[in-house]
Amino acid sequence: MVPLQSAVVSSTSALGPPLAFWLFLCLLGAAVGAVGSALARRRSNPVGTYRLLYVGAVLPLGVLAYGLLSILDLGAAVRAALVGAATGVAAVDVFLAEFLTMAAAGTVALVAYAPTIRGVRAVRDIDLGTGRAVARMARWLTGVSVVFALAFTPFRIGIGSGTSTVAVGVGLVALVVVVLAASPWAIAALRSTERPAGDTAARIARLRERVGLGADLVRDVRVLDTDDEGTASAFVRGLGPTRRLFVTSTFLDAFDDADAAALLGVQAGRVRSRALARRLGAVVAAALPLLAAFGTGAPTGPLVVVAGGALVGGLWYARRGIVAADDHAAALFGADAVAGAFERYAETHAMEPSRRRVPNPLSANVPLGDRIDRLRERTADGGP
């Protein structure tokens, strides 16, 4: 039996290198956020640049941090320092290690995000406090870390115990379905929401009826409190009978009924085209060949090529779902009205609609400017 003092010394020694590397990543994140924010504020389209900074630097830094900290077994080292080398239950051990690793990686992303808040507040002229924004993001990252750890634990155990790749693949598909179905409750738990009441409820009901977002598509509605951050958006999450419509308080304040209906029409179109399922399907289609490549004795090269092709093809299919949603809204209200609503959306967020000369095959989104141009061209050609 290892003496307690020896166990503590051993766990502390094992924790030192990954903890030092995590601190280095946090410093790197702070530098990336500060420098990126300073550059973004000097651009002609600062809001669009900030969004690019989040997607192109802050998020990848968090993903990279997770990968590197996983290799260094930071989560296992922290778990050992807190509760001992093992709890005696494999699932608990794996869950704690994954949660701690994910939370540490999320902290790196949070440190990179924090220096940008002041710049976003300035360029958008909104009342977004740094402390509140960081606390809100920390709450979200904690919830994501819990969900991620719960989801990933069975795969860690299955792969480690030699479970077949087919079983792991089936589990991956089942996991995506469960996460998609449970997402409305996860969002409500991690964000400040309320049931619409009074005139707000009546207005939302009228808008839902105009765009066809009735009880057959969404079960209910929640309003997200975004008065301080000024995010005017609406989206649907869930699967089948669990679907829920989320609208932000800023969305209801910023848009009149015409623009709100056009934007909600796009969301109705996304539900009908299964835009979110297409995006997740692209990830699953790419993940399955990778599982086969690294979980069996099959040749790795061809399967990696198949995974890349599946990802590119799946993301193209996801972008077609976005275009189909725009067409659905245009059929309801006219292409010109939908394009105008998109322009008002951009104005509300103090951003210039982005455009791409060459489509990005690794993007699941279509730039807003390209969507506006497409709708305007449709109107010019005499279409609805």
Secondary structure by P-SEA (a helix, b strand, c coil): cccaaaaaaaaaaaacaaaaaaaaaaaaaaaaaaaaaaaaaacccaaaaaaaaaaccaaaaaaaaaaaaaaaaaaaaaaaaccccccccaaaaaaaaaaaaaaaaaaaaaaaaccaaaaaaaaacccccaaaaaaaaaaaaaaaaaaaaaaaaaaaaaaaacccaaaaaaaaaaaaaaaaaaaaaaaaaacccccccaaaaaaaaaaaaaacccccccccccccccccccccccccccccccbbbbbcaaaaacccaaaaaaaaaaaaaaaaaaaaaaaaaaaaaaaaaaaaaccccccaaaaaaaaaaaaaaaaaaaaaaaaaaaaaaaaaccaaaaaaaaaaaaaaacccbbbbcccccccccccaaaaaaaaaaaaaaccc
